C-alpha cells in the first residue's frame, strides 16, 4: 500500500525536512494530558446520560451506538475512562498528521497541525462524552494513519466510526476512494455511504444484539410535522424534533412503523418538505438566524432562556462566533475542493462536506456538535494545503468573510432599527 501523500520538497526548496519527531510527539502527549486534566471527569449530555443508564441496566439499544455502549461498559461505565479513550485516539491522530506534515514541509507546519488539535470546537467538545466526539476522534486517527502510512491503514478506524454514528458513513466513504475527479468522487462516496448505512444497522442488531428502538421515527416525525401534518404541526419547531416528543408525546403515540406515511407526505408535499429541510439546515449551520435562536424558537424547552443573565446578546456573539458557525467551514471546504488541493486535503474536505451536508436531509436538531467532524476536517485540510501551497487563498477567504458579514448583519441589524 502506498501513502496517499508523497515526500516532497520543503517550502523553502531542497529535499524534504527530516527533523526529529520525538519532540512533536512529546508535545502532543502533553497537550493530551492537559486537555484530559482540564476536562476531568468528562461531561455527560442528555443522550450520554441515557446511554449510561442503559449500560447500567444491562441493555443495549440502537438509539445509542451499540459499539460505544459495549466499550463503555467494558470500561466500567465511567465517563473518565471514555474521556481518556477519546483523548488518546484524537491526539494520536493529530500527532500522526503533524509528524507527516513536519517531514514534508518543516517543523513550523508540524506545530501548526498540533495547533489545529486545539481548535475551539475541539476544546469545547473533546471533554464531552458523546458519540460525536468518539466519531471525530476515530476519523482524526484515520486521517493520521492515512497521511503517515497509507490509505488502507485509515480504513479500520473509519469503519469503526460508522458504527459509532450511523450517518458517519458519509464521512467515512471518501477514505475508500482514490479518484482525483470531484464529480465521480462525490457520486461514489454517496453510493458507498448508502451501502454502509444498512450494513452498520445489520451489524448493530445481528452482531451486537442491539434492541430496535425505532430511532428513525425521530426524523420521520420531524419531517411530517415540517410538511404540515395536521396532527403534528402544532408541536413543530424547526430547531429540533424534541418539541414533538415533549409537547405532543408524538413518539409514544404513533405506530412503530410510519415509513409509508412519511414517504407519502414527502411525495404529496415536495415544496413544503424542501422548505422545511432548507429552513432547518440554515438554522443548523448558524447562518441567517437570530441571536440566541433557541430562545426565539423553543424558549419553553431551554432553561437558559428563563434566566439569561447579564448581556446575553454579547455572550451569544462571543461564544457563538463565526469560527464556530458550521457555514464558515462548509464554504471553506467547498471552495478548497476547487483549488486543486493535495490528495489528503481533498479527501478530508470531501469527508467533512458530505458529513455536514447530509444533515440537510437527516438532521433533526440544531447544535454545533453535529458539525464537529465537518469543522475539524476542513481545518486540518486547510492547514495541510497551506503547507503545500495555496496560491488562490483569496478564493476561500473572501467568500467566508462575506458570509460572516451577512450572518452578523442578519442577527443584529434588526436590533438597531
N, C-alpha and C positions, 0 to 999 in steps of 0.2 A: 504493500500500500504506500502511495506517495502522499506527502504532505500537501495540503491544499495551498500552502504558501511555500515559495522557494526562497532560499537565501539570495539577497541582493545587496547592492552597494548601499552604504550609508548615505544620508542626505548630503554629507559633505564631500562625497566621492570616495573612490577607493573600494577596498574589499569590505565585506560585512564586518561589523564591530563585534569582537569576541571578548566582552568584558565579563569578569567573574559574576556569576548569578547568585552566589550564596547570600550576598548582602540583600539582594532583592527578595529572596525567599524569606530571609530573616525579618525583613520589614513587613512582608505580607503576614507572617505568623504573628508579629507584634500587633499589627492592625486587627487581626482576627481576635486576639486576646482582649484588646481594648474594646472592640465592639461587643464582645460577649460580656465583659465586665459592665459596660455602660447599659446594656440591655437586660441584665440579670434581674429576675429569674426568667424573663421572657413574658411577653404579654399575650393573653388569650382574647380573641374576638368572639363574637356570638357563635359563629359556626364551629370554632375550635372548642368552645366550652361544651357545646352539644356533642361534638365528636368524642371528647374525653369522657363524657357521661356514658356514651355508648360503649366505649372501651372498658370502662369500669363495670358496666353491666354485662360484659361478655358478648356484646352484639357487634356485628359489622353490617352496615347497610351501604348501598351505593349512593346515598345522599352525600356522604363524605368519601374521600378517596380510600378504598379498602386497603391499598398498599401502605398508605400513610398510617392508617389505623393499626395495621399489623406491626409496622416498625415501631410506632409509638408505644404500643402495648409491650413489645419486647424490651423497650427502654424504661419500663415501669410506669408509663403514663405520665412521666414528669415533663413539664414544659421546659425545665432547664436542660434536659437531655436533648430535646428537639432543637432548642436554641443552639447548643453546641454542635449538633449534627449539621444543621443548616449552615452555620457559620463556617465550619471546616470545609464543607463541599463548595460553598461560594468562594471562599478565599483561595482554595486550591485552584479553582478555575481562573480567578483573576491573576494569580501568580504565574500560571502557565501562559496566559496571554501576555503578561508583562515580560516574562522571560524570553518568549519568542520575539516580541517586538524589540526588546533590547538587543538581541542578537542581530536583528535585521537593520535597525535604524539608530541604535545608540542608547546610552543609559538614560538620557532625559526622557525619551519616549517610553522606556520601561517604567519610569517613575510616573509618567503621565497616565499610563494604564492603571497603575496602582491607585492613582487619584480617582480614576473612574469608579473604583471599588467603593469609594467614599461618596458616591453620588447622593444628593439629598434624598432621593426616593429610597435608596438602599438604607441609608441611616435611619429613615423613618420606619421601614418595613422589615428590615432584616431581623429585628428583635421580636417580631410578631410571629406567633405560632399559627400558621395558616397554610393552606395548600398553594396559594400564590407564591409564598416565599420559598417553599420547597421546590416548586416547579422552576422558579427563576434560578435558584442555586444549582439545580441539575443542568439547566441549559447553559449556565455560565461555565460549568465544568465541561459540558460537551463542546462548547466553543473553545475552551482552553486546550482540551485534548486534540481537537481538530487542528488548531493552529500549531501546536508544538510537535505533534507526531504525524497523524494522518487522519483523513476523513472518517475512516472506519472506526477509529478509537472513540469518536464522539457519539457514535450511534447508540451505544448502550445507555449512557445517561439520558440521551434524548428520548429513547423509547420508554425508559422508566418515567420520564417526565410526563409522557402521555397518560400513564397510569396514575399520576397524581392530580391531574386535572384533564377532563375529557377533551376540552377544546384546546388543550396543549398539542393536539395533533396538528393544528395549523402552524404552530411554532416549530415542531419537530420535523415536518416534512422537508423543508429546504436542506436539512442536514444530509438527506439521502441523495440529493441531486448534484449533477456535475455540469449541466448545460450552462453556457455563458449567455444564451439568448433569453432576454427578460420574459417575453410573452410565453414561450414554451415552459420556462421555469415556473411561472405563476400557475399555468394550467396543470402542469404535472404535480405541483405542490398541492393544489386543491383536490386533484384526483386521489393523491396518496392520502391526504387527510381524511377524505371521505371513506377510504378503506380502513384507516387506522382507528376511526371512532367506533364502528361496530366491533372491531377486533378487541378494543380495550373493554367494551361493555361485556363481551364474551368472557374475557379473562377475569374481570371483576366478579362475575356471577358464577361461572363454571369452575374456575380455579381457586379464587379466593373465597368463594362461598358467600358473597355478599347478598343480603336480603334486598329485594327490589323495593325501592321507596317511591317510585313514580316521580322522581325529581324532575323529569321532563315536563310535568304539568306546570311547573312554575313559568316556563317560557310560554307554554300554550295558553295559560290563563292570562298572562300579561298581554299577549298578542290579541286574544279575544276581546279583552277589555279595551285595548287600544284601537281596535277596529270598530268599536261601538256596540258590542254585545249588550243587549238591553238588561240582562241580569247582572252584569259586571261593571258597566261603565260608570255607575255612581261611586264605585270604590276605586276608580283608576287614578293613578298618578304616574306621570311619565318618569318620575325619579326612580321608582323601584316597584317590584311586584309585591312587596310586603304589605302594601295597603290593601290588597285583595285578601290577604291572609287575616289581617287584624281587623279590618273594617267589615268584611263580608264573610269571613271564615270560608272563603271560596275553595280552598284546597281540600278541606274536610267534607264539604257539602256537594262536591262534584264527583262523578264516577272516576274510577282509576284511569280509564282509557277514554280520553277526549280528543284523540288524534284526528278522527274523522271530522268532528265539529270544528276543530282548529283549521284544518286544511280547507274545509268548506267555506269558512269565514274569510280566509285569505283570497280564495278564488272569487268569492262573491263581492268582496270589497277591496280590490287591489290598491286603489288610490289611498283609502283610509289606512290600510296596512303600511304602505310606503311612507305616508306622512307620520304615522306613529313611530316607525323604526328610525326615520331620519331625525325626528324630534328627540327621541331617546338618545341617539348617538351624539347629537350636538351637545346635550347635557352631559353625557358620559365623557366626552373629550374636553369639557370645560371651555367651550369656545364662546358662543353667543348666549351667555347665561347671566342672570342677575347675581349680584354678590350674595353670599350665603344662600345659595339656591335651595338648599334643603329647607330653610326656614320660610321660603316662599311657596314651595311645592308640598311639603309634608310637615308643617310645624307641629302637628299633634303627635308625631312619632319621634321627634328629636328633642331630647331633654335640654340641649344647649340653647334651643330657641326660646325657651321659657325664661332663662336667666342668662342673657347674652354677655354680661359683664361690661366692662368699660371699653369703648372704642371698638365695637365688634367689626365694623367695616374695615378699619385699619388692620386688625388682626387677620381678617379674611384676605386682604390684599397681600399681606406679607407671608402668611402661612400657605396660601394657595397662589403663589407667584407663578409666572409663566414657565419657570423651569420644571414645575410640577404638571402643568397642563399637558395632557396627552396629545392635544392638537399640535403642540410645538414639535414633538418628536415624530409624529406621523408625517408632518410636512417635511421635516428634515430628512427622514428616512426615505420618503418617496422621491425627493429630489436627488438624494445621494445615488439612487439607482441609475440616474441618467447622466452621471459624470464619469462613466467607465471606471467603476470602483475596482479595487483589488478583490479577488475571489472571496476571501474571508469576509470583507466588508459587505460585499453583495449578499452573501449568504445570510449574515446576521441582520442586515437591513430588511431583507425579504422576510425572514423569520419573524421579526418584530412587527412588520406591517401586516402580514397575514394574520398573526395572532390578534393584534389590536383591531384590525379591520373586521374580523369575524364577529366582534361584538355588535356590529351593525345589525346582524341577523340573530345572534344568540344571547345578547346581553339582556339582563333583567334587573340590574341595579347599577346605580352610579357610585363610583369610588375609584380613587387613584390606584388601589391595589390591583384592580383588574388589568391595568396597563403597566404593571411593574416590569415585566419582561420586555414589553414594547419599548419603553423608555430606556432601559438599560442596554438592550440590544443595539439600538440606534446610537447611543452614546459610545459604546465600545467600537461600533463600526466607524463612527466619525473620527475617533482618535486613531484607529488603525489606518484609515485612509489619509488623514493629515500627516501621519508619519511617513507615508509613501508618496505624498504629494497630492494636493488638491487645488489645482490651478484655478478652477472655476468655483471657488468657495463663496463668491458673492451670489451665485445662483441659488445657494442654500440659505445664506444669511439674510438677505433682503426679504424674501417671502416670509421667513419666520418672524422678522421684526414687524412686518406689515400685519401678520396675524396677531401679534401682541398688541399693537396699536388699536386694531379693530376690536379685539377682545376687551381691552380696558375701557375703550370708548363706550362699548355696549353696556358694560357694567355700571359705569359711573357718570356718564354724560347725563342720563335722565335725572340724576340727583342734583344737578346744577341748574335745572330749569323748573 
